[in-house]
């Protein structure tokens, strides 16, 4: 059985590419996890070496500094003890004030394709 995802407040510190963000996570009790890498759930964005990937990166870069809410997703394709993928990323849903769910935004605007 898969439990509910963990929910945290966070701040985007860097956009790596169209489906990867680096964030500082507020774990509560004055504990911050700095420089954590997230992989957006459900989407596959164009590679950075393509014009589409570069354009999406430039569009998302304005999100740096934005306060967000993340929900980490239990990922069965990763190391069970850390829940990180081979690139050290947590699989997450990201909610941005004024934009809503970032994965939904990318899919709705044809900026990414569903991850399969």
C-alpha positions as CSV (number, residue, x, y, z in Angstrom):
1,X,0.0,0.0,0.0
2,X,1.3,3.4,-0.9
3,X,0.7,6.2,1.7
4,X,-0.2,9.8,1.1
5,X,2.7,11.9,-0.3
6,X,4.6,14.1,2.1
7,X,3.9,17.8,1.7
8,X,6.4,20.6,2.3
9,X,6.9,24.3,1.7
10,X,9.9,25.0,-0.5
11,X,11.6,27.7,-2.5
12,X,13.0,27.1,-6.0
13,X,16.7,28.0,-6.0
14,X,17.5,26.8,-9.6
15,X,15.9,25.4,-12.7
16,X,18.0,22.6,-14.1
17,X,15.8,21.8,-17.1
18,X,12.1,21.5,-18.0
19,X,11.5,18.7,-15.6
20,X,14.1,19.2,-12.9
21,X,14.3,21.8,-10.1
22,X,16.6,22.5,-7.2
23,X,14.8,23.6,-4.1
24,X,15.3,24.5,-0.5
25,X,12.7,22.5,1.5
26,X,11.3,23.7,4.8
27,X,11.0,20.5,6.9
28,X,9.6,22.3,9.9
29,X,11.0,23.1,13.3
30,X,13.5,25.5,11.7
31,X,15.0,22.6,9.7
32,X,15.8,23.4,6.1
33,X,17.0,20.9,3.5
34,X,19.1,23.0,1.1
35,X,19.8,22.2,-2.5
36,X,17.4,19.2,-3.0
37,X,16.8,18.1,-6.5
38,X,13.2,17.3,-7.7
39,X,12.1,15.5,-10.8
40,X,8.6,16.6,-11.8
41,X,6.1,13.7,-11.6
42,X,4.2,12.6,-14.8
43,X,6.1,14.6,-17.4
44,X,9.0,14.3,-19.7
45,X,10.3,17.7,-21.0
46,X,12.4,18.2,-24.1
47,X,16.2,17.8,-23.7
48,X,18.3,20.9,-23.1
49,X,20.2,20.3,-26.3
50,X,17.1,21.0,-28.3
51,X,15.6,24.4,-29.1
52,X,12.4,23.5,-27.4
53,X,14.3,22.4,-24.2
54,X,16.3,25.6,-24.1
55,X,13.1,27.7,-24.6
56,X,11.3,25.8,-21.8
57,X,14.3,26.3,-19.5
58,X,14.3,30.0,-20.2
59,X,10.6,30.2,-19.5
60,X,10.8,28.3,-16.2
61,X,13.9,30.2,-15.0
62,X,11.7,33.1,-13.9
63,X,10.4,30.7,-11.2
64,X,13.7,31.0,-9.3
65,X,12.9,32.4,-5.8
66,X,9.3,31.3,-6.1
67,X,7.7,29.8,-2.9
68,X,6.1,26.5,-3.8
69,X,4.4,23.5,-2.2
70,X,5.8,20.0,-3.0
71,X,4.4,16.6,-2.5
72,X,6.9,13.8,-2.8
73,X,5.8,10.7,-4.6
74,X,6.8,7.1,-3.6
75,X,8.8,6.0,-6.6
76,X,9.2,2.3,-7.3
77,X,11.9,2.9,-9.9
78,X,14.4,4.2,-7.3
79,X,16.6,3.2,-4.4
80,X,14.1,2.2,-1.7
81,X,16.2,3.6,1.2
82,X,16.5,7.1,-0.2
83,X,13.5,7.4,-2.7
84,X,15.9,9.2,-5.1
85,X,16.4,8.2,-8.7
86,X,19.8,7.5,-10.3
87,X,20.4,11.3,-10.7
88,X,19.7,11.9,-7.0
89,X,16.2,13.5,-7.6
90,X,13.0,13.1,-5.5
91,X,9.9,12.5,-7.7
92,X,7.5,15.3,-6.8
93,X,4.3,17.2,-7.6
94,X,4.9,20.9,-7.5
95,X,2.2,23.5,-6.8
96,X,3.0,27.1,-7.7
97,X,0.8,30.0,-6.6
98,X,-0.9,31.5,-9.6
99,X,0.1,28.7,-11.9
100,X,-1.3,25.6,-10.1
101,X,0.3,22.2,-10.6
102,X,3.5,22.6,-12.7
103,X,3.2,19.2,-14.3
104,X,-0.4,19.9,-15.3
105,X,0.7,23.3,-16.7
106,X,3.5,21.8,-18.8
107,X,1.2,19.1,-20.2
108,X,-1.8,21.5,-20.8
109,X,0.4,23.9,-22.7
110,X,2.2,21.2,-24.7
111,X,5.5,22.1,-23.2
112,X,6.1,18.5,-22.1
113,X,4.7,15.0,-22.8
114,X,3.3,12.5,-20.4
115,X,6.1,10.3,-18.8
116,X,5.6,6.6,-19.5
